[in-house]
Amino acid sequence: MDAETASPVVTLDRSAITNNGSPTLGNVLQALPSISGNATNTQNNSNGGGGASPTLEGGDGAARVSLRGLGTNRTLVLVDGQRLANADINMIPQNMVERVDVLAEGASTVYGSDAIGGVVNFILRKDYQGAELSLNDGISSHGDAQRHGGQFTVGASGDKGNVVAGVDYNKYSPVLATRRSFSSHQLYLSSGVVTAAGSGTIPTGRLLVPVSQSPGCAPRAGTTNTYVTLANGSGNALSNYRCYGGAGDTFNYNAYNYIQTGQERTNFFVVGNYKFNDHVTFFGDAFYNHTHSSGQDAPAPTNVNDGWHVLASNPNNPFGVTFSSGALVDPNAPNAPSGYAFGTRLTGLGTRLHTFTTDNQQVNAGLRGDFGQSTWIWDASVDYGHSRRVQTNFNEVNVPAFQAAIDAGANIFNQADPAVTARLKNGVDAPMYTMTNTMKQGQFNASGEVWDLPGGPMQVSTGGLYRKTSMDYNVTSDAILDPATGTCTVLAEACGSPGGGSINVKELYAETLLPLISEHPWAYALNLDLGVRHSDYNTSGSTTNWKGAIEWRPISDLLVRGTISGVFRAPNLDELYDGRTVAGPVLTDPCVGLTAAELAQHTAACQFVPPQWGGNPLGQVTAYYSGAAAIGSTLKPEKGNSVDIGFVYSPSWMTGLSSSLDFWHINLNDMLTPITAQTVVNACYANNNSPYCSYINRYDNTSQLAGAVNYINTPVVNLGSLSTTGVDFTMNYVVPHFDIGSVDPGNFKAGLNTTYTSTYKNDATPGQPGAKSINYAGTYTQQFGNIARWRGTVQLNWNLGNWSAQWQSRYIHHLTNLNADFTTGASAQMGSVTYHAIQAGYEWASIHTRFDVGIDNLSDKVPPLVYQNGNNYNVDTATYDTIGRYYWARVTVKF
């Protein structure tokens, strides 16, 4: 339902939560039409979980929401109006929640930073009496994706107060991608043709050798070398090899990925209040969550660029050449590497498993009361949150130990041999990454009536708070990145850097409701709501944001509402304090082939580049993602505006009907975003005084690679603008009771909730050469995710006596997958999808027991394909269901 206030608030009551059948809250919230873009959920094997580093490869079981497609870090999640140390909504016990209020407009004046897309506020159960035990189970029509769990809730109330406590447990079984046809292989769209392919790094190896050492293979264009792979035998004879190439020479890494991560959760909570006297009441809530979850990737791919080599003198090497990364070696050294490439897939070492153990604690406590006989009330509270997540990556390759195994006789050319695998396992490692977040907050609020206005008493709310958040990210020594080499002890993909820091903010706010007119012709009610919030951050300075809202009822049935407010988001802990991690973006270097005179005009971007330079040895260069602090830079808040104009109509001539129509617009400048290597180089090339010039590090004149990119820093910066516009429409109808002759058909309730996104414009590099604004509305991209123009849900509820039922339909409009074709860059179409879910329940009153059963994705709808853009699944897991038709059942016993 849409609350009739100056701001559009959609409320999910407890029945909407429990009728879904999901034991966690993520699936319930992510189905709302106002939520789009990129989000994380249990379907993301490689979601990263909002962690400090891209090395966190997912599977942490988290669920986060992205209102208006603006990203999870621009949607504020609250529990009873209080912030969380970890905004994973799956960790909030479902049996703790009474309802969820979703405000899908900028709300920085009321809530401070992060509420740009809006706010999701979980309101807790406070007046429950008795006890109930609920058990649930479920399985897909494919015979997998089992989930089961239980909840126990107990509550008591008295004259002095009440308390509610409970425990919640749920477990999800993992599902491999091969269990569904759409994800069983990695699908590539190339030149208009879809091909089931995979990685070119295969267990039998991909070796670059002289043509003379191959079994008659054709040379690579313009060279005298070619690629071969092991065909049979032990690999230490030339006759064991064949020419590399063909459809069979790819590795299906999808076979090892999850489309539902395995996870197990245990939650405890308590909510209560106690009335000391008529003027002072204590209130508090606390909950603890323990989650164990895991993601999985294929066995490690590795090649000589990872820092190992095989010398020509190695007795297992039949080719007479050294396999090594030839780019960075001294050609005059003994046994100088020749630069011949060698890559292989270490299937014998097993899959790479990323396990997460996460512990969350959240406590909010305080006092509230009144000032004697006046209308003024007050509250004072403290809020503490602590989250600790330990990630362990099993079966990562320890490069020095791996090299030692090769030098000691392990035949890397035939690493699938069990004896060889046993030796190579000496080079396996399990690095650990520990992320700790802490939040401490104290605040005071007061509100009351000041004086009477023509429409009623003027109401004022005011308050202040102090909040400190801190992050500590630690990496075991084997995974600490060396920026000088771009490597660590394990493979570069698992390298990370410690990081940590804190942010504190002091805030003051005030808001007033001015009832200007009441019960006049064409002004049944006219109210004005004004607010201001001042925030002072030790890391990014101070900001003041204003809000103005109007509520006008020309007649009692119609509410006209409008809000305009300033929004902002201060740099968060990750954006400020993330340590470096390594990436390998493709770079088109503008310094290639320039004359000495031309180079003289671009001295900053092309430092050390010789005239007529041929370019970087590889198309991919080393880039270091990091927070701003790692390279000594600073950040400022994102700022913008949010506008909402809407209508709510509840006709007195049709009891039970209400509808709303809202036009919304949000714009944002100085976006906090990781800059790309290409943008860094282009900006510096265009302007020798660009602040990004210092991010480029090229080899100097003492190196044989003079001018080549050593690395480029790509930290979080303030760059870019974003604006989005759309319309929300809701309609709810409680059908008046009626009879068909002597038959009572029961009671019916219907609801419609839709969102249309008309624009989603991003200018990624304003002021930079070639910068332009792109409208992503109606598209899918990896950067912004799924911005379908239309999303909607339709719901029909029925009850008669002890029976009840629900049908729900969810619609996602067709959209364009930009640059879907791997070769041509052409776009592809993704079709519309409609999901149907049904639920039925029966209340067996005599034994105080309720039975519920349901089917989700009733028509077993397959998600539309996005091919190689689909993060190893060929689909958009943040939007579409990957599991298929799902059966669930629940029994609830009340005592």
Buried (B, 14 or more C-beta within 10 A) or exposed (E): BBBBBBBBBBBBBBBBBBBBBBBBBBBBBBBBBBBBBBBBBBBBBBBBBBBBBBBBBBBBBBBBBBBBBBBBBBBBBBBBBBBBBBBBBBBBBBBBBBBBBBBBBBBBBBBBBBBBBBBBBBBBBBEBEEBBBBBBBBBBBBEBBBBBBBBBBBBBBEEEBBBBBBBBBBBBBBBBBBBBEBBBBBBBBBEEEEBBBBBBBBBBBBBBBBBEBBEEBEEEEEEEBBBBBBEEEBBBEBEBBBBBBEEEBBBBBBBBBBBBBBBBBBBBBBBBBBBEEEBEBBBBBBBBBBBBBBBBBBBBBBBBBBBBBBBBEBEBBBBEBBBBBBBBBEEEEEEBBBBBBBBBBBBBBBBBBBBBBBBBBBBBBBBBBBEEEEEBBBBBBBBBBBBBBBBBBBBBBBBBBBBBBBEEEBBBBBBBBEEBBEBBBEBBBBBBBBBBBBBBBBBBBBBBBEEEBEBBBBBBBBBBBBBBBBBBBBBBEBBBBEBEBBBBBBBBBBBBBBBBBBBBBBBBBBBBBBBBBBEEEEBBBBBBBBBBBBBBBEBBEEBEBBBBBBBBBBBEBBBBBBBBBBBBBBBBBBBBBBBBBBBBBEBEBBBBEBEEEEBEEBEBBBBBBBEEBEBBBBEBBBBBBBBBBBBEBEBBBBBBBBBBBBBBBBEEEEEBBBBBBBBBBBBBBBBBBBBBBBBBBBBBBBBEEBEBBBBBBBBEEEEEBBBBBBBBBBBBBBBBBBBBBBBBBBBBBBBEEEEEEEEEEBBBBBBBBBBBBBBBBBBBBBEBEEBEEEBBBBBBBEEBBBBBBBBBBBBBBBBEEEEBBBBBBBBBBBBBBBBBBBEEEBBBEBEEBEBBBBBBBBBEEEEEBBEBBBBBBBEBBBBBBBBBBBBBBBBBBBBBBBBBBBBBBBBBBBE
